[in-house]
Amino acid sequence: MLYQNQEFYSPKNQQDNRSLPIKSDGNIDVDVILGMSSKNCQFHGICKINPSSNMSHEDFMNSKDYLKNSLRGVLCLDSKKKLILKFDRKTITPYIQKKYLKDDLFIINESLEMPSFVSLHFGTSFTVKEGTYPIKKGKKYCQIVLN
């Protein structure tokens, strides 16, 4: 799980991705804190992203370190090698829906370079540019194409 002061995952403390929460389809489970990293995780965007802990959904939501702008998701690539972030709908609280996912749009106010574990796993680096991204809603996930 992500904590307010937790650093991004780094290959300095993990030499390979064997311990990443990789699903059988090659996607990565992630924990996300919304906001802007330059504004102490306030406002709109993706502040931090890390591989998911193996904590259950209920434990994740009830943890004393859980932040109201935290949620879980999955990172994957589509057939055109576009990076997709799927937010688990079970972790989308009314607060997150109202503040960050309003009108089926996801706003990113500052660019974000995806952490090294994403680049290492998918074999390329990704920078998510500031902008407004449409949200596609499904039964289990809300999906955003990030690049």
LUMKE-549582 format. One record per residue (C-alpha): residue number from 0; x, y, z; chain; residue in one letter. Coordinates in nm, 2 decimals, always signed. Each point is the difference from the previous one (the first is absolute). Layout:
N
(rovo NUM (X Y Z) A a) ...
end
This chain:
147
(rovo 0 (+0.00 +0.00 +0.00) A m) (rovo 1 (+0.11 +0.36 -0.06) A l) (rovo 2 (+0.07 +0.23 +0.29) A y) (rovo 3 (+0.02 +0.38 -0.03) A q) (rovo 4 (+0.37 +0.01 +0.04) A n) (rovo 5 (+0.09 -0.33 -0.17) A q) (rovo 6 (+0.25 +0.02 -0.29) A e) (rovo 7 (-0.07 -0.14 -0.34) A f) (rovo 8 (+0.11 -0.36 -0.06) A y) (rovo 9 (+0.36 +0.00 -0.11) A s) (rovo 10 (+0.23 -0.26 -0.15) A p) (rovo 11 (+0.25 +0.10 +0.26) A k) (rovo 12 (-0.20 -0.20 +0.26) A n) (rovo 13 (-0.13 -0.26 -0.24) A q) (rovo 14 (+0.22 -0.15 -0.27) A q) (rovo 15 (-0.27 -0.16 -0.20) A d) (rovo 16 (-0.37 -0.01 -0.03) A n) (rovo 17 (-0.06 -0.36 +0.15) A r) (rovo 18 (-0.17 +0.15 +0.30) A s) (rovo 19 (-0.23 +0.23 -0.20) A l) (rovo 20 (-0.37 -0.08 +0.03) A p) (rovo 21 (-0.02 -0.12 -0.36) A i) (rovo 22 (-0.32 -0.16 -0.11) A k) (rovo 23 (-0.01 -0.30 -0.23) A s) (rovo 24 (-0.08 +0.23 -0.29) A d) (rovo 25 (+0.32 +0.20 +0.06) A g) (rovo 26 (-0.18 +0.30 +0.15) A n) (rovo 27 (+0.13 +0.16 +0.32) A i) (rovo 28 (-0.22 +0.06 +0.31) A d) (rovo 29 (+0.07 +0.35 +0.14) A v) (rovo 30 (-0.08 +0.23 +0.29) A d) (rovo 31 (-0.05 +0.36 -0.11) A v) (rovo 32 (-0.01 +0.33 +0.19) A i) (rovo 33 (-0.18 +0.27 -0.20) A l) (rovo 34 (+0.12 +0.36 +0.00) A g) (rovo 35 (+0.31 +0.18 -0.11) A m) (rovo 36 (+0.34 -0.10 +0.14) A s) (rovo 37 (+0.12 +0.36 +0.00) A s) (rovo 38 (-0.30 +0.10 +0.21) A k) (rovo 39 (+0.02 -0.27 +0.27) A n) (rovo 40 (-0.26 -0.22 -0.18) A c) (rovo 41 (-0.26 +0.28 -0.02) A q) (rovo 42 (-0.20 +0.10 -0.31) A f) (rovo 43 (-0.04 -0.22 -0.31) A h) (rovo 44 (+0.23 -0.26 -0.15) A g) (rovo 45 (+0.20 -0.30 +0.11) A i) (rovo 46 (+0.22 +0.08 +0.29) A c) (rovo 47 (+0.15 -0.34 +0.07) A k) (rovo 48 (-0.03 -0.35 -0.14) A i) (rovo 49 (+0.15 -0.33 +0.14) A n) (rovo 50 (-0.05 -0.37 -0.04) A p) (rovo 51 (-0.29 -0.11 +0.21) A s) (rovo 52 (+0.05 -0.15 +0.34) A s) (rovo 53 (-0.15 -0.35 +0.05) A n) (rovo 54 (-0.24 +0.16 +0.25) A m) (rovo 55 (-0.37 -0.09 -0.06) A s) (rovo 56 (-0.24 +0.27 -0.14) A h) (rovo 57 (-0.17 +0.03 +0.34) A e) (rovo 58 (+0.34 +0.03 +0.19) A d) (rovo 59 (+0.12 +0.25 -0.26) A f) (rovo 60 (-0.31 +0.22 +0.05) A m) (rovo 61 (+0.01 -0.03 +0.38) A n) (rovo 62 (+0.37 +0.05 +0.05) A s) (rovo 63 (+0.10 +0.28 +0.24) A k) (rovo 64 (+0.24 +0.12 -0.27) A d) (rovo 65 (-0.27 +0.00 -0.28) A y) (rovo 66 (-0.04 +0.34 -0.15) A l) (rovo 67 (-0.33 +0.13 -0.13) A k) (rovo 68 (+0.15 +0.06 -0.34) A n) (rovo 69 (+0.14 -0.36 -0.02) A s) (rovo 70 (-0.13 -0.28 -0.22) A l) (rovo 71 (+0.09 -0.32 -0.17) A r) (rovo 72 (+0.04 -0.08 -0.36) A g) (rovo 73 (+0.17 -0.19 -0.28) A v) (rovo 74 (+0.26 +0.12 -0.25) A l) (rovo 75 (-0.01 -0.17 -0.34) A c) (rovo 76 (+0.08 +0.06 -0.37) A l) (rovo 77 (-0.25 -0.01 -0.27) A d) (rovo 78 (+0.06 -0.15 -0.35) A s) (rovo 79 (+0.15 +0.34 -0.11) A k) (rovo 80 (+0.24 +0.00 +0.30) A k) (rovo 81 (-0.19 +0.28 +0.16) A k) (rovo 82 (+0.02 +0.00 +0.38) A l) (rovo 83 (-0.33 -0.05 +0.17) A i) (rovo 84 (-0.08 +0.06 +0.37) A l) (rovo 85 (-0.31 -0.18 +0.12) A k) (rovo 86 (-0.13 +0.11 +0.34) A f) (rovo 87 (-0.18 -0.27 +0.20) A d) (rovo 88 (-0.35 +0.13 +0.05) A r) (rovo 89 (-0.02 -0.15 +0.35) A k) (rovo 90 (+0.26 +0.25 +0.11) A t) (rovo 91 (-0.16 +0.30 -0.16) A i) (rovo 92 (-0.16 +0.18 +0.29) A t) (rovo 93 (-0.27 +0.28 -0.04) A p) (rovo 94 (+0.28 +0.25 +0.09) A y) (rovo 95 (+0.23 -0.13 -0.28) A i) (rovo 96 (-0.30 -0.02 -0.25) A q) (rovo 97 (-0.10 +0.36 +0.07) A k) (rovo 98 (+0.35 +0.16 +0.02) A k) (rovo 99 (+0.20 -0.20 -0.26) A y) (rovo 100 (-0.23 -0.19 -0.23) A l) (rovo 101 (-0.27 +0.26 -0.05) A k) (rovo 102 (-0.18 +0.01 -0.34) A d) (rovo 103 (+0.18 -0.32 -0.11) A d) (rovo 104 (+0.33 +0.20 -0.04) A l) (rovo 105 (+0.33 -0.04 +0.18) A f) (rovo 106 (+0.21 +0.32 +0.02) A i) (rovo 107 (+0.37 -0.01 +0.03) A i) (rovo 108 (+0.15 +0.34 +0.09) A n) (rovo 109 (+0.37 -0.09 -0.02) A e) (rovo 110 (+0.19 -0.26 -0.21) A s) (rovo 111 (+0.11 -0.31 +0.17) A l) (rovo 112 (+0.27 -0.25 -0.10) A e) (rovo 113 (-0.11 -0.34 +0.09) A m) (rovo 114 (+0.22 -0.17 +0.26) A p) (rovo 115 (+0.28 -0.23 -0.11) A s) (rovo 116 (-0.18 -0.32 +0.09) A f) (rovo 117 (-0.25 +0.08 -0.28) A v) (rovo 118 (+0.27 +0.07 -0.25) A s) (rovo 119 (+0.19 -0.32 +0.10) A l) (rovo 120 (-0.31 -0.22 -0.03) A h) (rovo 121 (-0.14 +0.14 -0.33) A f) (rovo 122 (+0.34 +0.06 -0.16) A g) (rovo 123 (-0.04 +0.37 -0.07) A t) (rovo 124 (-0.03 +0.32 +0.20) A s) (rovo 125 (-0.33 +0.20 +0.02) A f) (rovo 126 (-0.06 +0.36 +0.07) A t) (rovo 127 (-0.36 +0.10 +0.07) A v) (rovo 128 (-0.06 +0.36 -0.12) A k) (rovo 129 (-0.22 +0.25 +0.17) A e) (rovo 130 (-0.34 +0.01 -0.15) A g) (rovo 131 (-0.36 -0.13 +0.02) A t) (rovo 132 (-0.05 -0.37 -0.06) A y) (rovo 133 (-0.34 -0.16 -0.06) A p) (rovo 134 (-0.11 -0.28 +0.23) A i) (rovo 135 (-0.15 -0.32 -0.14) A k) (rovo 136 (-0.21 -0.17 +0.27) A k) (rovo 137 (-0.04 -0.37 +0.02) A g) (rovo 138 (-0.15 -0.23 +0.26) A k) (rovo 139 (+0.32 -0.06 +0.19) A k) (rovo 140 (+0.23 +0.29 -0.10) A y) (rovo 141 (+0.00 +0.36 -0.12) A c) (rovo 142 (+0.26 +0.01 -0.28) A q) (rovo 143 (+0.22 +0.29 -0.11) A i) (rovo 144 (+0.24 -0.01 -0.30) A v) (rovo 145 (+0.30 +0.19 +0.12) A l) (rovo 146 (+0.21 +0.05 -0.31) A n) 
end
